[in-house]
Amino acid sequence: MDFKKQKPIYLQIADRLMEQILGGQPAEDERMPSVRDVASSMGVNPNTVMRTFEHLQSEGIIYTRRGMGYYVAVGAREKIIAEQRREFLEDDLPLIRQRIKMLGISIDELKSDATA
C-alpha cells in the first residue's frame, strides 16, 4: 500500500478496511482478517494494524470475540457512510466551494460537466 504523509498510517489502513467493509468484504458479523494478515498484505508492523483495529473498535465499526478475533459490527456500513458524509460536508465541500469561487466556475458549467 502506498501511504501519504498527511495522514497517520493507521488511519489510512482504517480507511482502506472501511472501503472493504462498504464493498461487503467482510460482511457484517463476519470475521475480519487477522492483524498479522493485514500487516503482511500492507507491508506494515503488526502494532500499526493493532492500533487501526483499536481505532475501528472505538468507532463501533468492528468488535472482538474473545479468542476468536475481530468481527464487523452490525450496522458498520451505516456508521461508515454517516461519518464519511459528515467529513465530506464539513471538510471537503467548503474547500471545493472555495476553489469553484476562486476559479470563477459557474453553476451552469458544473451542471453541464455533471451530465457529460
GROMACS elastic network, one bead per residue, 0.5 to 0.9 nm:
[ bonds ]
;  ai    aj funct       b0    kb
    1    13     6  0.87958   500
    1    41     6  0.82272   500
    1    42     6  0.53261   500
    1    43     6  0.71839   500
    2    42     6  0.87390   500
    3     6     6  0.89991   500
    3     7     6  0.83985   500
    3     8     6  0.86829   500
    3     9     6  0.65969   500
    3    12     6  0.72103   500
    3    13     6  0.88894   500
    4     7     6  0.63636   500
    4     8     6  0.80886   500
    4     9     6  0.77554   500
    4    12     6  0.81467   500
    5     8     6  0.71334   500
    5     9     6  0.81497   500
    7    10     6  0.84974   500
    7    11     6  0.68215   500
    7    12     6  0.67461   500
    8    11     6  0.54647   500
    8    12     6  0.64760   500
    8    13     6  0.88845   500
    9    13     6  0.61886   500
    9    14     6  0.85308   500
    9    44     6  0.88793   500
    9    48     6  0.75680   500
    9    52     6  0.86747   500
   10    13     6  0.51143   500
   10    14     6  0.61867   500
   10    15     6  0.87195   500
   10    48     6  0.57469   500
   10    49     6  0.64135   500
   10    50     6  0.85681   500
   10    51     6  0.64153   500
   10    53     6  0.86963   500
   10    55     6  0.84808   500
   11    15     6  0.61490   500
   11    16     6  0.86146   500
   11    51     6  0.88912   500
   11    52     6  0.64820   500
   11    55     6  0.81797   500
   12    15     6  0.50377   500
   12    16     6  0.63440   500
   12    17     6  0.87303   500
   12    52     6  0.87264   500
   13    16     6  0.50399   500
   13    17     6  0.62009   500
   13    18     6  0.85520   500
   13    38     6  0.89570   500
   13    42     6  0.82868   500
   13    48     6  0.88468   500
   13    49     6  0.74425   500
   13    52     6  0.66900   500
   14    17     6  0.51033   500
   14    18     6  0.60557   500
   14    19     6  0.85709   500
   14    49     6  0.85668   500
   14    52     6  0.56723   500
   14    53     6  0.75820   500
   14    55     6  0.78405   500
   14    56     6  0.68686   500
   15    18     6  0.50959   500
   15    19     6  0.62098   500
   15    20     6  0.87311   500
   16    19     6  0.51164   500
   16    20     6  0.64233   500
   16    21     6  0.87897   500
   17    20     6  0.50361   500
   17    21     6  0.62602   500
   17    22     6  0.86529   500
   18    22     6  0.60973   500
   18    23     6  0.84789   500
   18    56     6  0.87433   500
   18    61     6  0.82212   500
   18    76     6  0.87619   500
   18    77     6  0.81939   500
   18    80     6  0.69163   500
   19    22     6  0.50366   500
   19    23     6  0.62040   500
   19    24     6  0.87674   500
   19    25     6  0.89194   500
   19    80     6  0.87744   500
   20    24     6  0.63900   500
   20    25     6  0.53829   500
   20    26     6  0.69979   500
   21    24     6  0.50032   500
   21    25     6  0.52490   500
   21    26     6  0.56366   500
   21    27     6  0.63670   500
   21    28     6  0.79013   500
   21    72     6  0.77592   500
   21    76     6  0.78478   500
   21    77     6  0.67686   500
   21    80     6  0.87743   500
   22    25     6  0.75214   500
   22    26     6  0.87317   500
   22    27     6  0.83904   500
   22    76     6  0.84453   500
   22    77     6  0.56573   500
   22    78     6  0.88756   500
   22    80     6  0.76641   500
   22    81     6  0.81419   500
   23    26     6  0.80722   500
   23    27     6  0.83211   500
   24    28     6  0.78197   500
   24    77     6  0.86757   500
   25    28     6  0.86689   500
   25    30     6  0.86044   500
   25    32     6  0.87511   500
   26    29     6  0.82424   500
   26    30     6  0.57883   500
   26    31     6  0.68773   500
   26    32     6  0.64163   500
   26    33     6  0.84827   500
   26    71     6  0.85056   500
   26    72     6  0.70791   500
   27    30     6  0.54426   500
   27    31     6  0.82909   500
   27    72     6  0.67280   500
   27    73     6  0.89194   500
   27    74     6  0.88822   500
   27    77     6  0.89898   500
   28    31     6  0.85310   500
   28    62     6  0.89394   500
   28    71     6  0.76140   500
   28    73     6  0.56804   500
   28    74     6  0.51762   500
   28    75     6  0.72446   500
   28    76     6  0.69324   500
   28    77     6  0.79651   500
   29    62     6  0.87079   500
   29    71     6  0.56801   500
   29    73     6  0.56440   500
   29    74     6  0.59771   500
   30    70     6  0.85836   500
   30    71     6  0.53936   500
   30    72     6  0.57316   500
   30    73     6  0.83009   500
   31    34     6  0.85407   500
   31    68     6  0.84649   500
   31    69     6  0.70460   500
   31    70     6  0.58606   500
   31    72     6  0.65037   500
   32    35     6  0.86830   500
   32    62     6  0.82648   500
   32    69     6  0.73821   500
   32    70     6  0.53932   500
   32    71     6  0.51365   500
   32    72     6  0.65365   500
   33    36     6  0.81797   500
   33    37     6  0.61313   500
   33    38     6  0.63938   500
   33    69     6  0.84504   500
   33    70     6  0.77837   500
   33    71     6  0.87272   500
   34    37     6  0.51077   500
   34    38     6  0.62702   500
   34    39     6  0.85140   500
   34    69     6  0.69709   500
   34    70     6  0.75396   500
   35    38     6  0.52833   500
   35    39     6  0.60537   500
   35    40     6  0.85223   500
   35    46     6  0.61118   500
   35    47     6  0.84358   500
   35    49     6  0.59169   500
   35    50     6  0.62955   500
   35    53     6  0.79759   500
   35    69     6  0.88354   500
   35    70     6  0.89349   500
   36    39     6  0.50227   500
   36    40     6  0.59639   500
   36    41     6  0.85101   500
   36    45     6  0.85734   500
   36    46     6  0.58330   500
   36    49     6  0.80398   500
   37    40     6  0.51415   500
   37    41     6  0.60953   500
   37    42     6  0.85455   500
   37    46     6  0.87846   500
   38    41     6  0.51997   500
   38    42     6  0.60773   500
   38    43     6  0.82693   500
   38    44     6  0.83112   500
   38    46     6  0.79215   500
   38    49     6  0.69456   500
   39    42     6  0.53176   500
   39    43     6  0.57005   500
   39    45     6  0.58470   500
   39    46     6  0.51350   500
   39    47     6  0.84603   500
   39    48     6  0.77899   500
   39    49     6  0.60199   500
   39    50     6  0.89498   500
   40    43     6  0.51343   500
   40    44     6  0.66357   500
   40    45     6  0.80103   500
   40    46     6  0.79738   500
   41    44     6  0.81084   500
   42    45     6  0.89533   500
   44    47     6  0.83628   500
   44    48     6  0.67653   500
   44    49     6  0.74799   500
   45    48     6  0.54123   500
   45    49     6  0.68830   500
   45    50     6  0.88951   500
   46    49     6  0.50657   500
   46    50     6  0.60983   500
   46    51     6  0.86417   500
   47    51     6  0.62477   500
   47    52     6  0.86306   500
   48    51     6  0.51326   500
   48    52     6  0.63617   500
   48    53     6  0.88174   500
   49    53     6  0.61885   500
   49    54     6  0.85522   500
   50    53     6  0.50683   500
   50    54     6  0.61567   500
   50    55     6  0.85606   500
   51    54     6  0.50488   500
   51    55     6  0.61551   500
   51    56     6  0.86699   500
   52    55     6  0.50759   500
   52    56     6  0.62317   500
   52    57     6  0.85494   500
   53    56     6  0.50471   500
   53    57     6  0.60035   500
   53    58     6  0.85331   500
   53    62     6  0.75949   500
   53    63     6  0.88341   500
   53    70     6  0.80769   500
   54    57     6  0.50146   500
   54    58     6  0.61457   500
   54    59     6  0.86612   500
   54    62     6  0.87819   500
   55    58     6  0.51299   500
   55    59     6  0.63475   500
   55    60     6  0.88202   500
   55    61     6  0.88562   500
   56    59     6  0.50487   500
   56    60     6  0.63474   500
   56    61     6  0.52571   500
   56    62     6  0.58278   500
   56    63     6  0.82602   500
   57    60     6  0.50727   500
   57    61     6  0.57145   500
   57    63     6  0.54974   500
   57    64     6  0.79380   500
   57    70     6  0.87893   500
   57    73     6  0.88251   500
   58    61     6  0.76657   500
   58    62     6  0.82220   500
   58    63     6  0.86971   500
   59    62     6  0.78415   500
   59    79     6  0.84508   500
   60    63     6  0.70364   500
   60    72     6  0.89181   500
   60    73     6  0.67664   500
   60    75     6  0.87210   500
   60    76     6  0.70029   500
   60    79     6  0.78716   500
   61    71     6  0.87251   500
   61    72     6  0.62059   500
   61    73     6  0.54135   500
   61    74     6  0.81221   500
   61    75     6  0.78397   500
   61    77     6  0.79387   500
   61    79     6  0.71673   500
   61    80     6  0.74967   500
   62    70     6  0.64419   500
   62    71     6  0.54148   500
   62    74     6  0.84650   500
   62    76     6  0.72955   500
   63    69     6  0.84762   500
   63    70     6  0.55390   500
   63    71     6  0.53940   500
   63    72     6  0.64548   500
   63    73     6  0.59811   500
   64    67     6  0.83977   500
   64    68     6  0.74224   500
   64    69     6  0.56308   500
   64    71     6  0.60628   500
   64    72     6  0.88198   500
   65    68     6  0.52026   500
   65    69     6  0.56510   500
   65    70     6  0.62903   500
   65    71     6  0.73664   500
   66    69     6  0.67398   500
   66    70     6  0.87113   500
   68    71     6  0.88070   500
   72    75     6  0.86559   500
   72    76     6  0.66892   500
   73    76     6  0.52687   500
   73    77     6  0.86600   500
   74    77     6  0.80241   500
   75    78     6  0.54459   500
   75    79     6  0.64308   500
   75    80     6  0.88145   500
   76    79     6  0.50899   500
   76    80     6  0.61225   500
   76    81     6  0.85984   500
   77    80     6  0.51526   500
   77    81     6  0.61535   500
   77    82     6  0.85530   500
   78    81     6  0.51530   500
   78    82     6  0.60433   500
   78    83     6  0.85630   500
   79    82     6  0.51431   500
   79    83     6  0.61346   500
   79    84     6  0.85366   500
   80    83     6  0.52226   500
   80    84     6  0.60621   500
   80    85     6  0.85025   500
   81    84     6  0.51246   500
   81    85     6  0.60049   500
   81    86     6  0.85119   500
   82    85     6  0.51857   500
   82    86     6  0.61965   500
   82    87     6  0.86818   500
   83    86     6  0.50534   500
   83    87     6  0.61478   500
   83    88     6  0.85593   500
   84    87     6  0.50563   500
   84    88     6  0.60783   500
   84    89     6  0.85821   500
   85    88     6  0.50990   500
   85    89     6  0.61262   500
   85    90     6  0.85152   500
   86    89     6  0.52211   500
   86    90     6  0.59766   500
   86    91     6  0.80985   500
   87    90     6  0.52421   500
   87    91     6  0.53972   500
   87    92     6  0.69256   500
   87    93     6  0.88044   500
   88    91     6  0.54412   500
   88    93     6  0.58749   500
   88    94     6  0.87708   500
   89    92     6  0.61894   500
   89    93     6  0.52100   500
   89    94     6  0.73697   500
   90    93     6  0.65212   500
   90    94     6  0.68345   500
   91    94     6  0.62756   500
   91    95     6  0.70630   500
   92    95     6  0.53880   500
   92    96     6  0.62683   500
   92    97     6  0.87518   500
   93    97     6  0.60458   500
   93    98     6  0.84815   500
   94    97     6  0.50774   500
   94    98     6  0.61190   500
   94    99     6  0.86235   500
   95    98     6  0.50307   500
   95    99     6  0.61556   500
   95   100     6  0.85860   500
   96    99     6  0.51018   500
   96   100     6  0.61243   500
   96   101     6  0.85954   500
   97   100     6  0.50858   500
   97   101     6  0.61809   500
   97   102     6  0.85428   500
   98   101     6  0.51656   500
   98   102     6  0.60640   500
   98   103     6  0.86127   500
   99   103     6  0.60665   500
   99   104     6  0.84261   500
   99   105     6  0.87155   500
  100   103     6  0.52687   500
  100   104     6  0.60474   500
  100   105     6  0.53181   500
  100   106     6  0.78839   500
  101   104     6  0.50464   500
  101   105     6  0.63903   500
  101   106     6  0.83110   500
  102   105     6  0.79530   500
  105   108     6  0.83257   500
  105   109     6  0.63909   500
  105   110     6  0.72456   500
  106   109     6  0.51937   500
  106   110     6  0.64874   500
  106   111     6  0.87481   500
  107   110     6  0.50497   500
  107   111     6  0.61392   500
  107   112     6  0.86104   500
  108   111     6  0.50340   500
  108   112     6  0.60868   500
  108   113     6  0.85436   500
  109   112     6  0.51812   500
  109   113     6  0.61304   500
  109   114     6  0.85144   500
  110   113     6  0.52039   500
  110   114     6  0.60819   500
  110   115     6  0.87837   500
  111   114     6  0.50680   500
  111   115     6  0.63924   500
  111   116     6  0.87433   500
  112   115     6  0.53755   500
  112   116     6  0.62623   500
  113   116     6  0.51967   500
